[in-house]
Amino acid sequence: MTRTINVQEAQTQLSALLALARNGEEIILTEADKPVARLVPMLEEAPAKNGEPPAHILGLHQNGQSWMSEDFNAPLPDEFWLGEA
């Protein structure tokens, strides 16, 4: 759910707004009825500072939870590359 609140009002309700964000709500902050910022919950794994996605975590999934088909590295047919498949 998304809520909209004026910046001045948000200053007096910051703790309550943070609690809403922690519970998954999005809060749009406005000035003169124009959106200026968005308060959203943090992802558990924040992206790296350089904008790159976080590194893969080895061993995150237990054995058997992921798999790769036997033909994963097999060449794709010409029809695929020509847009005919």
Secondary structure as UniProt FT lines:
FT   STRAND          2..6
FT   HELIX           7..12
FT   HELIX           14..22
FT   TURN            23..24
FT   STRAND          26..31
FT   TURN            32..33
FT   STRAND          34..39
FT   TURN            49..50
FT   TURN            58..59
FT   TURN            63..64
FT   TURN            70..73
FT   HELIX           78..81
FT   TURN            82..83
//
